[in-house]
Structures are given as structure tokens and as C-alpha cells.
């Protein structure tokens, strides 16, 4: 064994990578065979401690410069001090505290060199398998380093396995995984995370604990869990808003408008962007404009916002001015009628003039209504402006004149007719009274369509509610079968 050792340059990493039990047995056997003095010479020869023998530019197979000492005496001192100790290469030497050099590498100090002011340092090298750079660590931290490397690889594998599409489409950071896992509990998919990233990349960098605190607060004020996904897709910044400085102040603002707690969650779900508006500089000025300029009564303000939460986050001055001017010019509508329209149906301020308001006004004109009649209908039932022309208004008008034998003027008295369901309300009640032979021969009374099903059966049909509901069910099934046959 002694003859073999001098053939290879000494490398601490190669030596200390062998099992500790083998090292101990080796040195015990060599000490008994050679004696203490011979063993000392063997160590000196194997380590090439003499700088005159070792070339300064020689490197180990791991790329590390081979260290040497200033003189033979230095090595003698270091070895002879522990010469009689059988455990001089125990693990305890590697568990002592180490200083950090300028590169944050750990190193161990040997005894002070005789006759010199500086200290000789012993460095044991370990190559990092990730960055191929030499890291000087005690053995107790080498395993931890390798474990961190393996942990990083494991995290990357988990990232690619759990979110393969997301990893391909965006530069996914493994630090985002806890947040993504939490948001997935609200039904968020990879495609949703891509949308969030495109709208607001920073929203995916939020600490999961902070995000959980904010979403739990929203749930506590009435937001439904099923609405969280829609809120995050529309307003991912909401994850960045703090509870104390942002969320609570906006909720308090809504409550101050007279909005009941039971409706707070619905308003947030409908207009989550309100959290990005300043209470003092934006939300309150909008409310003042609705009261002072539009003319909405303060007692009606809460109802208006419940009907259309978006009214808080739009340029209300532009919306109001353009639509009020249009209705005044197109129909001659007085201001108080327009205010009533907005109070009953504030969504009016969101509708397009060319694609929404004007086509429906022209339809009412086409069936024989005058501008004054249209103003009456819109003031009483402003949501007519939200109904589909082809699937709602036109079929109801045709049924009115062809089946119910009514004139168009009857709509000014019963504008609610236009808001009722043709399949669920108008046709079943008409056909039921006809089947009972209780329908009048002249124009069908539109008043019979207004009350509830129970009142209709008592006042108009004179029969039980169950009988009417069974009749309506058969009629609906027949209608469905006819539509299915037409599609086939």
C-alpha cells in the first residue's frame, strides 16, 4: 500500500470520499507496520508538501489547484502534533466553525505558521454539480448542498409535471407553485393562469399567505367561492391589494351608500375593478355627480348601484351627457323621464347608441308607436332596451296581434307584456284559458298575464295550481319536440 500511494498526487477529496471505517483501518495497519516515524515520512511523501517537488500550476482531476506548504517544517509541525492520535482524521475536524472568504466559500484555519505573521489555511474542495464551480464547505454541509440541488431538480420536475402547458407558455417560477396550487382550489386552470400572467404578471408573484388572507376577506363579506375565478380573471391585481389599506375601505364605502351586507359580494363580483379606484378622488366624486348632475335621489342611490355596480367605475359624465342628449333629441324625452329611466335601469348608461338604443326605438316605431308612446313605454319599462329584437321583441309582438287579437296601443297600458316570457308565461296562460273555454272572444286580457301563477289560477282559471303547472309542462315538452324536429 505504501508503494502505491506515492504514485498518485494527493487529493483530499479523493481520499475523504472513502468510507471512514476504511480510513481508520488503513492508518492503524500502516502505523503498526512502519512505526510512527516511517508513517510521518510516508505522509510527507504522499502529500508532496515540499514546494520544490510540487509544481505550482499542477491541478487535481477536479480542476482544483493542489495546495502546498511553505516549508517541510510546517508540515512536520502539523502532522507531529497529532501523530499519536489514532483518530486524527475523524469527522470532528470538519464540524468546527469555518470562516467565509471573500467569495463566501468556507475554509478552515490551521495553526499559525512559525516565524510568519499570516496563518496557513487548509482548504478542502468540493465541486458543485450544478454550476461546476468549486465550493469550499465542511462535510456536514456538503450533503445539504447536494440535497438542495436535488430539491431544485425535484421542484423543476414538479413544475413541469403539474403545469406542463403553463411551463411552455410562460417563464414559470417554482416559487409560484404554492400560489398556483391555492388558486386551483377555486377552479383555476392553466389557461386561466396564462390569462392572469398576460394581464398582470406581478399577480402570480404574490406570497400565498398574503393571497389567502385577501381572498378569505372577500369571502367573508359575501363573495361566493364560485365567483373568485371570474374576479381574478377580470382583476388579477386584487391579489396585490392589502386588506387594511384597500379592501376594507372600499367595502366600508359601499356600506355607507346604503347597500346591505347581503349584496356586497355581488357588487364586488360584478365590478371588481372598484378596488383600483381611489375612494376620495374617484368613487365619491362619481356618487356626487349622480346626485347633483344626473338628478338621482340620494335614497335611490343604493338601489341604482345594486342594479349596475359598473356605474361606479365608468366615466359617468360622458355616458350621461351623450345618452340624455340622444333621448332628448330622438324622442323628445323630458329630463325627468330620462332620470326615471336611469333610476329604474341604470344599465341604460352602458348601452351603445347605434347598436343598442336606436335599433329598438326604430322597432317600436315600425309597429306603429309614436315617440310619445315610446317614451311612456321606456319610462315604465326601460329594460325593453336590453331585449333581443329577433328572439324576444318581434315574436312577442306577433303573438300579441295574431294570437291574442290585441292592438299595439295595448302595450302603452301593459308595457310589462314585453318583459314576460313567451314560452313560460304568455302562451301557457292563453292556451290554458282557451282549453278551459274561459278565454274571451275579443282581445285577450293582458291583465291575466301579470299576476303570479297561484293568483292566475284563482282569479282567472278557477282551478288548481297543479293542474295548470301540469298543462304548462306538457306544452313546453311539445314545443321542445317541435324545435328538435325542425333542427333534424
Secondary structure, 3 states (H helix, E strand, C coil): CHHHHCCCCCCHHHHHCCCHHHHHHHHHHHHHHHHHHHHHHHHHHHHCCECCCCCCCCECCCCCECCCECCHHHHHHHHHCCCCCCCCCCHHHHHCCCEECCCCCEEEEEEECCCCCCEEEECCCEECCCCCCEECCCHHHHHHHHHHHHHHHHHHHHHHHHCHHHHHHCCCCHHHHHHHHHHHCCCCCHHHHHHHHHHCHHHHHCCHHHHHHHHHHHHHCCCCHHHHHHHHHHCHHHHHCCHHHHHHHHHHHHHHCCCCHHHHHHHHHHCHHHHHCCHHHHHHHHHHHHHHHHCCCHHHHHHHHHHCHHHHHCCHHHHHHHHHHHHHHHHCCCHHHHHHHHHHCHHHHHCCHHHHHHHHHHHHHHCCCCHHHHHHHHHHCHHHHHCCHHHHHHHHHHHHHHCCCCCCCHHHHCHHHHHCCHHHHHHHHHHHHHHCCCCCCCCCCHHHHCCCHHHHHHHHHCCCHHHHHHHHHHHHHHHHHHHHHHHC
